[in-house]
């Protein structure tokens, strides 16, 4: 964050503040702590756009009564290894962990568990959920759709969400492989953070409202769009576009949630879709018991070998060589757990505004 003014906060202070915000709106204590834990995970892992920087949006939606603070999730249909759940318009930070737990419990009994969720809201970082599966020696999957921010390949308007995917594979002695990525060129949160910093974005991240490439984050907010992962056809944009559709079908059409341009927004300032084709936004979780395929220790030894082999790759000039997915987040967590979380001043000011509005202290 060179050149950007920041203030550093202990993670427990941010966790406590988040918890108190959710409690203020009548979220039960256990749920408030769960929601705060998802946000804290993002801040610890260096995914600054999805931690306390998101509190303003949650605050606004809860203030307007657009999110149910006390949801009662309902299983609409199920088999021994699958379920479809209605999230009762609750915080995705609460509904998501409950649904993920159901998927893992199914996997314990049936070998795998797959859960689709409708009528829910933004669930934080997808990586949070697969980390929970790792704690149970499982392979975890997580994905969610989101409001339209991304243009299809060769399109010039918003039609798809950033639609992230996460999957994690446990190691034995080496760290787990943790893949957590948006299916667009960059997550929308990175556009928001660039605006807060007053910085340009890289070419290939987005287009303006005329369909022209731009490096100005304001252009994307003012009616432009993000590009799919790969940006254009020559760089593989059709692959990011296809992945985004996959997420939308599993999270939306399969679960009874909205999809594509009909998925409702996370922030009040975003456009409300003209119609619905389902209920709320959707998530999709999966959990797989390793010993349904191979002895768990043997699999984890293979992951260790995989990690060591790729770390030994000949490095490209000017680099330290390939990273293993999850490395940057692990390093950030190691540092931030001890030294605190750096927040840029625009985020700090937003949190201070919330603090003043409801009388909950914030530094």
SEVO-656554 format. One line per field, with one value per residue (C-alpha): z negated, x negated, y negated; residue number from 1. Coordinates in steps of 0.2 Angstrom, whole numbers, always signed. Layout:
BEGIN
c3 <- c(Z ...)
c1 <- c(X ...)
c2 <- c(Y ...)
seq <- c(NUM ...)
This chain:
BEGIN
c3 <- c(+0 +4 +5 -2 -20 -31 -49 -57 -68 -78 -71 -87 -87 -70 -74 -90 -80 -66 -79 -88 -72 -68 -86 -84 -71 -81 -74 -87 -96 -88 -71 -74 -79 -64 -52 -60 -58 -39 -38 -49 -38 -23 -32 -39 -22 -13 -4 -9 +2 -7 -25 -36 -20 -16 -33 -25 -13 -26 -37 -24 -19 -37 -41 -26 -32 -16 -25 -38 -54 -61 -46 -49 -35 -27 -18 -3 +3 +0 +3 -7 +2 +9 +2 +8 -5 -7 -16 -22 -15 -29 -29 -18 -31 -42 -29 -20 -35 -40 -23 -21 -38 -31 -15 -26 -38 -23 -16 -33 -31 -12 -5 +2 -1 +11 +6 +17 +8 +14 +5 -2 -1 +1 -8 -10 -3 +5 -2 -20 -17 -9 -24 -35 -25 -27 -46 -43 -31 -17 +1 +0 +14 +13 +26 +27 +40 +38 +46 +64 +65 +79 +98 +108 +120 +135 +125 +120 +104 +87 +88 +76 +58 +53 +48 +38 +36 +22 +19 +7 +6 -11 -13 -26 -30 -17 -17 -8 +10 +8 +25 +23 +38 +47 +64 +70 +74 +56 +42 +41 +23 +32 +42 +26 +17 +32 +32 +13 +16 +31 +42 +60 +64 +76 +94 +97 +81 +88 +100 +100 +104 +122 +122 +123 +113 +98 +84 +74 +60 +61 +78 +72 +58 +70 +81 +87 +84 +78 +91 +90 +84 +99 +105 +123 +135 +139 +120 +116 +111 +117 +103 +89 +97 +97 +79 +74 +83 +74 +57 +62 +66 +51 +39 +48 +59 +49 +32 +37 +35 +48 +61 +73 +75 +63 +48 +35 +29 +14 +12 +12 +25 +38 +50 +45 +58 +67 +63 +54 +60 +43 +25 +19 +24 +23 +17 +20 +8 +9 -2 +2 -9 -3 -9 +3 +17 +9 -8 -16 -21 -4 +4 -7 -4 +15 +11 +2 +17 +28 +18 +17 +35 +41 +28 +36 +54 +63 +59 +73 +74 +61 +50 +36 +45 +45 +30 +23 +23 +5 +2 +3 -9 -21 -21 -24 -38 -47 -46 -50 -65 -74 -67 -63 -48 -38 -32 -20 -27 -16 -24 -41 -38 -32 -48 -59 -50 -55 -73 -75 -68 -80 -95 -94 -97 -83 -84)
c1 <- c(+0 -15 -9 +8 +11 +16 +20 +17 +30 +28 +39 +49 +53 +61 +69 +77 +83 +91 +100 +107 +113 +123 +129 +136 +148 +154 +143 +142 +125 +119 +124 +116 +100 +101 +103 +89 +78 +80 +76 +61 +55 +55 +45 +32 +29 +26 +43 +46 +61 +71 +67 +73 +73 +89 +98 +105 +115 +121 +125 +136 +145 +149 +154 +166 +174 +168 +159 +167 +157 +165 +167 +173 +166 +177 +172 +184 +178 +165 +157 +143 +130 +139 +150 +158 +160 +170 +160 +175 +166 +153 +135 +125 +112 +124 +133 +118 +109 +124 +127 +108 +110 +124 +114 +100 +111 +119 +101 +97 +111 +113 +96 +100 +112 +119 +130 +138 +145 +158 +165 +148 +136 +117 +107 +90 +75 +78 +61 +68 +80 +67 +55 +69 +69 +50 +52 +62 +50 +61 +60 +71 +80 +89 +96 +109 +117 +119 +127 +123 +106 +97 +100 +101 +87 +90 +104 +104 +116 +117 +125 +115 +109 +91 +96 +81 +76 +66 +59 +46 +36 +28 +9 +0 -15 -14 -1 +16 +19 +32 +39 +51 +54 +67 +72 +69 +53 +54 +66 +77 +70 +53 +62 +69 +52 +44 +57 +54 +35 +37 +27 +30 +34 +24 +29 +40 +50 +65 +74 +83 +102 +98 +89 +71 +57 +53 +40 +52 +61 +74 +79 +84 +94 +103 +111 +96 +93 +79 +72 +73 +57 +45 +53 +54 +55 +36 +32 +45 +60 +71 +65 +69 +86 +89 +84 +96 +110 +106 +107 +123 +132 +126 +130 +145 +155 +151 +155 +170 +161 +159 +146 +137 +144 +159 +147 +151 +137 +127 +126 +141 +133 +133 +147 +162 +166 +183 +189 +184 +182 +179 +177 +162 +144 +138 +123 +117 +106 +98 +89 +80 +73 +56 +57 +71 +58 +41 +34 +33 +15 +10 +19 +11 -6 -2 +3 -14 -23 -13 -17 -36 -37 -29 -39 -55 -50 -63 -59 -55 -68 -65 -54 -56 -46 -28 -17 -6 +13 +16 -2 +1 +16 +6 -8 +4 +12 -4 -9 +8 +11 -4 -5 +13 +23 +19 +35 +34 +41 +57 +62 +57 +68 +83 +82 +81 +97 +106 +99 +106 +123 +126 +114 +103 +85 +72 +54)
c2 <- c(+0 -12 -30 -26 -32 -18 -15 +2 +11 +27 +40 +43 +25 +26 +42 +35 +19 +30 +41 +26 +18 +34 +36 +18 +24 +38 +52 +66 +66 +82 +77 +59 +68 +80 +65 +55 +71 +72 +53 +56 +70 +59 +45 +57 +66 +49 +49 +31 +28 +42 +38 +23 +13 +21 +16 +0 +10 +22 +8 -1 +15 +19 +1 +2 +18 +27 +41 +52 +52 +68 +80 +97 +108 +121 +137 +137 +154 +167 +184 +192 +181 +166 +152 +136 +123 +107 +94 +84 +68 +69 +62 +73 +72 +82 +93 +98 +106 +115 +122 +127 +136 +146 +151 +157 +166 +175 +179 +187 +199 +201 +198 +181 +167 +154 +140 +126 +111 +98 +82 +77 +62 +59 +72 +64 +73 +90 +96 +95 +110 +122 +118 +125 +141 +143 +143 +159 +167 +164 +157 +141 +132 +115 +103 +89 +78 +60 +44 +40 +31 +42 +41 +57 +60 +47 +39 +21 +21 +29 +47 +58 +57 +59 +76 +83 +101 +109 +126 +133 +149 +153 +158 +168 +158 +145 +131 +135 +129 +116 +109 +94 +83 +73 +78 +60 +51 +43 +43 +28 +25 +21 +8 +0 +1 -8 -22 -24 -25 -37 -24 -18 +0 +11 +12 +27 +26 +17 +6 -11 -13 -13 +3 -4 +2 -9 -11 -23 -14 -28 -23 -5 -12 -25 -12 -2 +16 +28 +40 +59 +68 +67 +51 +55 +70 +70 +70 +83 +72 +86 +97 +84 +82 +100 +102 +87 +96 +112 +103 +95 +111 +120 +106 +99 +110 +126 +118 +107 +91 +77 +78 +67 +49 +53 +56 +43 +30 +30 +12 -1 -12 +2 +5 +15 +28 +25 +43 +59 +77 +84 +79 +68 +73 +91 +101 +118 +129 +145 +157 +173 +186 +191 +209 +212 +211 +215 +217 +199 +200 +206 +192 +179 +186 +184 +166 +163 +170 +159 +144 +147 +152 +135 +125 +132 +126 +116 +98 +85 +71 +58 +69 +81 +95 +101 +98 +112 +106 +100 +94 +75 +77 +87 +75 +60 +70 +74 +55 +48 +59 +52 +34 +30 +26 +10 +1 -13 -30 -30 -14 -20 -35 -25 -15 -30 -37 -20 -22 -40 -35 -21 -26 -11 -16 -15 -22)
seq <- c(1 2 3 4 5 6 7 8 9 10 11 12 13 14 15 16 17 18 19 20 21 22 23 24 25 26 27 28 29 30 31 32 33 34 35 36 37 38 39 40 41 42 43 44 45 46 47 48 49 50 51 52 53 54 55 56 57 58 59 60 61 62 63 64 65 66 67 68 69 70 71 72 73 74 75 76 77 78 79 80 81 82 83 84 85 86 87 88 89 90 91 92 93 94 95 96 97 98 99 100 101 102 103 104 105 106 107 108 109 110 111 112 113 114 115 116 117 118 119 120 121 122 123 124 125 126 127 128 129 130 131 132 133 134 135 136 137 138 139 140 141 142 143 144 145 146 147 148 149 150 151 152 153 154 155 156 157 158 159 160 161 162 163 164 165 166 167 168 169 170 171 172 173 174 175 176 177 178 179 180 181 182 183 184 185 186 187 188 189 190 191 192 193 194 195 196 197 198 199 200 201 202 203 204 205 206 207 208 209 210 211 212 213 214 215 216 217 218 219 220 221 222 223 224 225 226 227 228 229 230 231 232 233 234 235 236 237 238 239 240 241 242 243 244 245 246 247 248 249 250 251 252 253 254 255 256 257 258 259 260 261 262 263 264 265 266 267 268 269 270 271 272 273 274 275 276 277 278 279 280 281 282 283 284 285 286 287 288 289 290 291 292 293 294 295 296 297 298 299 300 301 302 303 304 305 306 307 308 309 310 311 312 313 314 315 316 317 318 319 320 321 322 323 324 325 326 327 328 329 330 331 332 333 334 335 336 337 338 339 340 341 342 343 344 345 346 347 348 349 350 351 352 353 354 355 356 357 358 359 360 361 362 363)
